[in-house]
């Protein structure tokens, strides 16, 4: 059993502000920090911290930042043997503005992430046959995502797609997904409707086996072959919502890989995302299995 993640690897630059600026407005930030990040890297670390044997496939630049990020991933328990380096592109970058209430805006510069191609897909194909679940996002080229889904489908391996940053997803691709996990805005963009339950129904009708619409502090809504459920999130003091969705997805993948029932896996995922909201940064916010288990033992529901 294992989790294979195909996705982005970034250096996150985080500036903290009292509130998010309006268009054209300049406001004063309080401090600036850099952290390892990228949706692929975050989700791989989240799965590894939940105890899953986790491999990350992606690309960094042949620069000091890339080398640093690989070492951070390795120290977090992620297999980094399938991460390529790029002679021409720099390592990806995310510029993140975090307000005092924990809300954020993110601008990404893809760099080497936008050049994930045949080399990485070959490495991915070698890993998939031993995987229980594959986790992909949309910060790498859509062609690479599509090919990875097709490879996984041919091997009979479940694919979980986090459709972020959101872009059009064809019915053929949607029909090959075991899981799709949009947030509310992404679900609306993909379905054309604002209601999360209706959006989930539309995505199920387009072929996805399980749809999970994440609802922030309200938890998550799941629609699958056996029906629907609203899983609530624990109440926490929000510090920074960066990485919460990645904590959710990585935790969900790890628990499914471990053979946990869907309802239990979703409870763990909501708890993992909630813990991530109480800490700054992406990697530093991702909880361990022991931390999530302790929260669940306290019976937050």
C-alpha positions, 0 to 999 in steps of 0.5 A: 500500500502507498500514496503517490502524489503528482504535483507542484513543489514551491517556496512560499513567501508569506506576508501578514496583514491586518486585512486583505487589500482591495484592488489597487490598495497598498497596506502595511504588512507586519512580517514576512516569512518563507516556507516550503510549499506547493500543493503537491508537496504539502499533500505528500507531507500531510499523507506521510505524517499520517503514516502513509508510505508516500512518494512525490513526483514533480520537478524543481529548478536546479537551484538552492531553493529546489535542493532545500525543498527536497531535503525538507520533503525527505526529512518529513518522510516523503520519498523524493527519488522521483523529483526531477530538476530543471536546468532552465526553469527556477523552482516554483514560487507562491506569494501569499497574503494572510489577514489577521482573521486567517483568510488569504490570497495566493499568487503562484509562479509555476517555474519548473512545475509548469514543465512537468512532462515525460520524465516525471510521468515515466517515474510516476508510471513506475510507482503507480502499480504498487499504489493504493491511491494517487493524488493530483492537483492542477498546479502542473500542466493539464496534459500531465494530469490527464496522462497520470489519470489515464495511467492510474485508471489503466492500472486500476488505481484510485485517483483523487483530484484536488481541482485547484487552481480550478480549471475546466475538467472534461467529462472523460477525465471526471469519469476516471476519478475515484475522488474529486475534492473541490472547495465551495468556489471550485465546486461552483466553477466546475458545476455552474451552481452555488449550492454545494450539494447540487454541485456535488450531484452534478459532478457525480453525474459527470462520472466522479465516483465520490465528490467531497466539497470542502466547506472550511470551518463548516467541515465537508459534504460528501456524495458517493455511491452509498449516499451523502453525509455532512462531516463537521469540523472541530472548532479551532482558533484560526491563525492561518488557512494556508495549507488547510485544504492540503492537510485535508486531502493528504489526510484523506488519501492516507486514511483511505490507503490504510483501509479506513471506512470513508466516514472515518477517513473524512472525520480525520481529514476534517480534523487534520484541516482544522489543526492546520488552521491553527498554525502558520505556514504550509509544511509547519502547519501539517499535523501528525497522526498522533495530533489528529488522533488526540483531537478525535479522541476528545470527541469534537463532534 
